[in-house]
C-alpha cells in the first residue's frame, strides 16, 4: 500500500513540471508565425517542428542598437515584428542541461522554458506553457499541443 501511495505522489510531482493553457482550434496554419532568431536548443527545435508541420515561420526584421554602459559597450538586438503579423511565437529558455541518466531515452537535454503564442489581431494569448522536461518528450508535447491548437478544416 505504501509503495502505491509513493508511486501516485511521484506521478503528481512529475506531472507538475508543466503548466499549459491553450485555446483549442485558434491557430490558423496558413497564416505566418513571427518569432525571434537564435535560442539555445529549444527555440530552434520548436521552429523546426512548426516548419515540418507546414507553418510559415518568419523572423522579424533585426535592428542593431549599441548602448554604452559605464562598464563598457553592450550590443543588443531588437526584433521588429510587422504590424500585420497574425501570430507571435515567443520561446524563453534557460541554457539546456545535459542529463544522461534522467533523460537517457528522451534526448539527453533537460530544458526549462516558457512558450507563448499570441494572436496579434485580437490580442488573445492562445498558448501559454511554462515547463521543464527532457528534449524529446517536450517536443512530443508541443506536437500534441499544436494538434489541438490548429483550426480544423471543415469537410463540406
N, C-alpha and C positions, 0 to 999 in steps of 0.2 A: 504494500500500500504506500509506503513511504517513497519508494522509487517512482511510483506513478505520479505522486504529487510533485516530486522533484522534476520529473520529465515535463509535466504541464507547466511548471514555473519556468523551466528553461525555454520552452516554446514561446511563452509570453515575453520573456526577455529578448529572445531573438526576433520575435515579431515586432517588437517596439523599436527596432532600428530604423524604421521608415515611417514617415507621416506623409500621406498622399491625399490631396484633394483635387478633384477634376470635374469638369462639366462634360458629360458624355455627348458625343456627336456634335461637337462645336468647332472642330478643326477641319477646314477645307483643304484637302491635299493639293488642290490645283492653284492655290494662292501662294505667293512667295513668303518664305520664312527668313527673317533677318536675324543675324547674330553677330557676335564679335569674333575676331580671329584668335587663333592660338589656343592656349589652355594646356594643362598638364597632359593627362591621357583621357579623362572622361569627356571633356568638351569635344575634342576631335572624334572620339568614338560615337558620341550622340549625333554629331553632324554626319558622320559616315553612315550610321544606321538609318537616319532620316533620308539621306540621298538614295540609299539602296531601296528604300520603300517608295521612292518616286517623288519625294519633296524637292522643291526648288529652293535650295539653301543659298542665301545671298549674304555677303559680308558687307556691312556698312562702310561707306567711304571713310578712310582714315585721315585725320588731321593731326599733324605733329605739333606739339607745343613744347616749348622749353621754359621751365620755371626755375628760377635761381633761388636757392636757399642759402643761408649763411654757411652751411657746411659744404657748399659746392653746387654743382649742376645736377638737376634731376630732369630726365626726359620722360614725358608721358605721352600716351596716345589717347585720342578721343575718337570714338566711332560715331559717325554722323548717320543716323537712320533716316531714310527718306520719309517725308510726311505721308505719302500714300502707302506706306508699308502696312500690310494686313496683320501679320503676326511678328512678334518679337520673342526670340528664344534667348534666355539667359541661363548660363550654367556657371555657378560659382563652385569652386572646388578647392580643397586643400591639396597639398602635394601628396601623391599616392604613396602608400607604404607597401613594401614587399612583405607578403605574409605567406611563406612557402608551406607552412603547416596548416594554418587556418583556411587558406583559400586554395589548397593543393589541386582540387578538381574544379575550381571556379575562376581560373585566370591569374592566380598568384597575387594580383594587386588588390589592395584594400583602399576604397575611396570613401571620403566624407564630402558631402555635396549638397547643393541646393539647385533645383531645376525649376524654371518658371517659363510658361508660355502665356503671352498676353495678346488678346485681340485688340489691336491699336484702334480699330474703327469704333468699337463700342466701349472700350476700356475694361472689358471683362478679363480677369485672370482665369484662364481656362485650365491651367495646371499649376499647382504648387506642390513640390516634392522635396522634402528635406530627409536626408537619409545617409546611410553608410552601408557598405557592403562590398563583397568581392566583385571583381570586374565582370565576369560573365553573367553572374546572377543579376547584377544591376542592369546590364543591357537587355537581358531577357525580360525583366520587369518593365523597362522602358518600351520594349516592343509590344508588350501586352497593354500598357497604358495607351500607346498610340492606336492600337486596335479599338479601344473604347472611345478615344477622343475623335477619331475620324468620322466625318459626316458620311453616312451610308447612302450610296446611290439607290434610288428607288427604281425597281424594275417595273416598267409600265407596259 
